[in-house]
Every structure is written in structure tokens, then in C-alpha cells.
Amino acid sequence: MDRALQEVRLAAGPAELETVRVKYLGRKGVLRDIMDKLKTVPAAERPELGRLANDFKMALTAALEERRAACATVRATARTGQFDVTLPGMWRGLGARHPVSMIIEETIRIFGRLGFTVADGPDIETEYHNFDALNTPADHPSRDIQDTFWLDSGRLLRTQTSPVQIRVMESQPPPVRIIAPGRCYRRDTTDATHSANFHQVEGLYVERRVSLADLKGDLTFFAREMMGPDVKVRFRPHYFPFTEPSVEYDFSCHLCRGRGCRVCKQSGWIEISGAGMVNPKVFQTVGYDAEACTGYAFGMGVERIAMIKYGVEDIRLFYDNDVRFLEQFA
């Protein structure tokens, strides 16, 4: 009996089930052969053997009907597109965090150790928050339609996460210590190092006595935590309308350790982004007393850091959703 029931369970469809039925219950099947041989069994043993044969017939018939119903359900499910919870599962493998998400999470963790909290803002911004409040001149090229995605409503897709710092300062008095990771949008031609949609992390620290030395120390701490203890940071004078003084900062190439390679274009350094002390005009716009508090702000591209950290040469790989590329970060 066990063998017959096992064959029923393994039958893949109606045709195989009919084969099993004929084999055991057909006119020339196993059960008929057993019943014919009962005539040769002593009379005292015939009732018990007859009962066992009848039990076998009933159990096998019930198993065949149950299996036919299950096969019919599978066929109906296939026709209707519904999911059959009785089907065995298929192992698809474990997924992995996207490298951009990994960099954002690690950045939040590192700055969290310095007391920074995470702030957020809308992707669709006002011209005031994205440009005016950040002391961006009315004729600045970044306001042009060639650089910014403007909407019919007069709003725009934010070109940076800096508007978040304006919204935070408008909503609370100092001290402020926040980072703002998020998506940004610019009318860049997509190539190996540029994308119209990218991610940025904005940082802002405002208190009574914040200095450029604090900025340099915190960014150096971040660089060593993110890239390794041997990385170096250099600061170069620059200009941004919302910071004064302003700097750009570079990390030493962690692949060649500053000796020069293809990734850093033989310079030994990789440009990260810009930073500086918050311009007093920005403080005045949000209602802060520029005489009583100082602060620094910085911004950095998440994809740029991911490219450096993981040795990725083409930014488009982050957006192609190629599993062969993404599974390397599992």
C-alpha cells in the first residue's frame, strides 16, 4: 500500500494518475490479481485478507481523488493568474543593500557619533528655499532652465539638499546639528561621472562658537571612518554664495594611497565636494542672530563616494539594476 500511495503523491498530472489507477485498480491490475489468489487461501484466512484488500482499494481511491483535485486547482490557478499557496517555494537567493543606500546608512552612522541627527525635506522645492534663502544671486547660472528642472507652478526639482538646512533653521533656534541625505536633480548630460538624478548629503552645524577648525576636524573624522584610517583630507579655497569663507575638499585616493593611479587621474587626490562657514546673510534670512552664532555647512555626492570606495568607474552602473553588478555588494 505504501508504494502505491507514494506513486500517487509523485504523479505530476492526470495522465500519470490514470496510469497508477490502472496499475493497481484496473481489470488486470494488482488488486484484481490479489482477489483472484484469495481462492487458494485457506478459508479461515480469507475474511481478514479480503478486509485488507478492501482497505487498500478505499485508501488508494481516496488518494487518487485528492491528488486529482490538487492538480485541477493548479491548472485553474495557472489560468486565472492567482497564486497557489500549496505549491512548493522556489529559492531566489538573498538580496543585498544597494551601494548608494549603504553609503547613506554609513554616513548617517558616522555623523551620528558626532551628534548629528537626520533631517528631510521635499524633492519639489520653492525658488526661495532652493536659491533665494541661500544667497544665490538672481542672475546666477544655476537658476537657468539649462541647469534646473523648473515646473509650471514656478517650483522646481531641488538641485541640492541645502534647502533642508533653510527649513530646519526656520523651524527651530540654535543649536542645530543635522545631516540631510536625499535625491537631487540637475539638467546634466548623463555620462560616466554625471547624472540628472543623484544623491547628496548636506551637513549643517550651528552654535555659538563654531569655527572652520571644527569643519575640518569633523570632515577628517568622516573621511577616516568611511575610507580607512590612512586617508588624508585637503582643503582648497573656493567660492559658494551661501558660505564665507568657502572651501572644496579632497580625499587622498585610497586605492593608490596618494601615489597616483587611473582612478585619481594620477593626482593622488579625489575631489569630494564643497563646504564652508555659513554666510551671515543666510542667518539673517532665517532670523538667526549672525553676531551671536556661527556655523558650517557641507555637501557631498553619495554616488561619488560610492564610486571611490568601491572602485566603480561609471555612475550609470548604480541605476542599471543589473543583478550581476549589485550582487557584488551582498
Secondary structure, DSSP 8 states (H G I E B T S, - for coil): -HHHHHHHHH--SHHHHHHHHHHHHSTTSHHHHHHHHGGGS-TTTHHHHHHHHHHHHHHHHHHHHHHHHHHHHHHHHHHHT---TTS-----------HHHHHHHHHHHHHHTTT-EE----SEE-HHHHTGGGT--TT-GGGSTTTS-B-TTS-EE-SSSTHHHHHHHHHS-S-EEEEEEEEEE-----SSS--SEEEEEEEEEEESS--HHHHHHHHHHHHHHHH-TT--EEEEEEEETTEEEEEEEEEE-TTTTTS--TTTTTSSEEEEEEEEEE-HHHHHHHT--TTT-EEEEEEEEHHHHHHHHHT---GGGGTS--HHHHGGG-
